[in-house]
């Protein structure tokens, strides 16, 4: 073999041109075949030769291919063609042997990652001869079982098929037997990698048959090149080194340099950006360059498995039809556009998800809970149709809710049926056909997918191809849905479509692709010791101790490190201008980093300190430093992105005229830092559309005004914007306090209204009443259970008994109260301003507020006195200040209003009012409110102040005084559950603004007094 040594890059390309010129010296049409290391090298060669060879412009009769493709051509020329061994076949065969006789793999045979690891090991073991396999089998029980199963899979996979190793081996035999290679002509091996045993055998056979010429890349580093090189120069170095705080800042800095090169006129295809590891660099570089508008190309970054279509389809196959958990279904619906029916309309996932929450769907109870939901909505719709106050919009909402629930129920029934059908199939062909139908039903056929991004269409096509391969597996192991999913996952995970078209834009790829390149500018990123070479993990199936026994058939860790070293040296010599970079730290882990051992020679050369230790790298001069993201952007002469231009502007360098985004952001930041109450803090004074409850046209409930007094920001978001926290039925472990209170209130109301003969003055509830109460309680609690509001069944079983006991104790307390007051019930859930009943209007400054709501209960004594009661199932702790402040700073507004409603319904009788605690804490305690002129004045003043605050747009957040524990107190001030610090500080500064003085005189007079009486 004629071997020609060359440095990587332009030197190697020049050597290749010379060899091609020699082969065509006497005949320009003499055939020449160039064996490239990969497709990138093949395209580089074609582009280089297209510029001409010797004194000729252009070149003809040159075939650029790879060794494996040449082997296929040799076999095809002899008529020896066989189907390939597919990933689907290998996966099925390994599943089969594991199910029949797994040996030491029995404990993990069912785990999907086991098959993937064994398929990878199988492909490596195919390069081992019989002697090597025997040595591996003798190392341990694991080695023996691995080899035994590998040989069984190899035998079955070879029936009528051929894998890549077999293609090379059979081609070698044909060449040795005298295959006609005249059409191949002169063979030139260009920058070969270290060949595998099967590749080496074919190379030797080709050399023996026709004589090979080879351009071998050298790094001038004996440890890497192995053999001594006669003409030894210093190893290649980078021209410049950049270091940044972390990988993200490093990529941003390099992107700015790439953009500067393009601005100077350097063609994009003459620039390459190389990275050491895919995570985080591959996507970071592509994404940042795309954000700047720079086209890129290179090896695939994302496997098809990660595409939305593939992910959604694999998630669909994993759904269990028996349980069909709500969270799992909506997780699937959210992964890709899922078709509603045979048309192309997507499922209304968001509306369905909210509907399922309201229906209380959890695990597999779709039909029952959706049917209950429809029945409830239908009952409400019928009631609203009879209600003269019902709005047309409200009726339409009920009708849509019913239709959507029925649509969702039908969708789930079909989904469950299709999934159950797949679980009943037992052949690969039938499963393949079923899965293809599933793909077409929920993702769409080819014509329905043409609006999807190209990558998603490619993923869908790959699924169809893989399913076609699965159809050919009948007879190979047990066929089931899990097997289909596993085969698809392995197949799709192995497919990484390249990004863009080579030569179109900046090349982005791993450092290992450097030998294949011919460019002018190379950027080598991530050269820190922990990333390159990084820490190599041991292979649990084929550890280094085993690999070293087989005489080079399996690469060892040291082989991998040597290849990495060769690649980075090739990168340093691949272009005239090379910039290396490394991150000083990892902000994700909070760790410091050192430069790679292979970058240190460059750092020593630039700094002029030959003995500089890696730990002392910061003492080196001549390196370019990016101290931080802010420093890098503020100092940049040519920022890369719009955001960087804006940050540079904020740093005081340059101006950006008319940039509304920056101006608005600066205004917001300055306003929130200031003590003035601004629109960024909730001051919406002058904004049109805010309700003015004092005009009496829009009704408001006392609970709503209490909410405004508690936190104006929460009131604004919940009541005016209509945004509420989402609650998942699955998260309810035990019944929530407000649901427990609702059950108790509903049972008491129904007992009162459904009793034909309620107790008269001073009379107790009868045994018949108590029996009716238990029946009603069972019905109400059954309804809450069906709606998924009662938590875990075990906890609910106990809670249910406790609630019944609480209700019995309430009746005992009620009997005592009726006997003591000589009273009887005259009203339950007394409605006003709703259900056709007139509102209660309270005169305030500037008008009258129309109030709506319902009083829990009204009793009347023999002398006509009315007793208004607001039942409370919680603690009395929040009512301790009622004696000194009857309206509790605007947070207790119900009782005075209920008294007005009772007098409007039953006449102007004297009224007693109180909060009666009937729960487990403070049971029987009653907090009375004295209804006199003083309270009336306070009440009117409180309502007027709160209504004026809403009308004037005062919506400052008022977070809880104490931090959350066990639950979030205000989801509007603390939406992400991390605390109130960012809200609390601003609230304490802003509430002293004079605009808020009148409101805070009610809510927290100490603020006004402390700040000198802002009024």
Secondary structure, 3 states (H helix, E strand, C coil): CEEEEEECCHHHHHHHHHHHHHHCCCCCCCCEEEEECCHHHHHHHHHHHCCCECCECCCCCEEEEEHHHHHHHHHHHCCCCCEECCHHHHHHHHHHHHHHHCHHHHHHCCCHHHHHHHHHHHHHHCCCCHHHHHHHHCCCHHHHHHHHHHHHHHHHHCCCEECHHHHHHHHHHHHHCCCCCCCCCEEEEECCCCCCHHHHHHHHHHHHHHCEEEEEEECCCHHHHCCCCCCCCCCCCCCEEEEECCHHHHHHHHHHHHHHHHHCCCCHHHEEEEECCHHHHHHHHHHHHHHHCCCEEECCCCCHHHCHHHHHHHHHHHCCCCCCEHHHHHHHHCCCCCECCCCCCECCHHHHHHHHHHHCCCECCHHHHHHHHHHHHHHHHHHHHCCCCCCHHHHHHHHHHHHHHHHHHHHHHHHHHHHHHHHCCCCHHHHHHHHHHHHHHHCCCHHHCCCCCHHHHHHHHHHHHHHHHHHHHCCCCCCCHHHHHHHHHHHHHHCCCCECCCCCCEEEEEHHHHHHCCCCEEEECCCECHHHHHCCCCCCCCCHHHHHHHCCCCCCHHHHHHHHHHHHHHHHHCCCEEEEEEECEECCCCEECCECCCCHHHHHHHHCCCCCCHHHHHHCCCCEEECCHHHHHHHCCCCCCHHHHHHHHHCCCCCCCCCHHHHHHHHHHHHHHCCCCCCCCCECCCCCCCCCHHHCCCCEEHHHHHHHHHCHHHHHHHHHCCCCCCCCHHHCCECCHHHHHHHHHHHHHHHHHHCCCCCCCCCCCCHHHHHHHHHHHHHHHHHHHHCCCCECHHHHHHHHHHHHHHHHHHHHHHHHHHHHHCEEEEEEEEEECCCCCCCEEEEECCEEEEEEEEEEEEEEECCCCEEEEEEECCCCHHHCCCCCCCCHHHCCCHHHHHHHHHHHHHCCCCEEEEEEECCCCCCCCEEEECCCHHHHHHHHHHHHHHHHHHHCCECCCCCCCCCCCCCCCCCCCCCCCCCCHHHHHHHHHHCCCHHHHHHHHHHCHHHHHHCCCCC
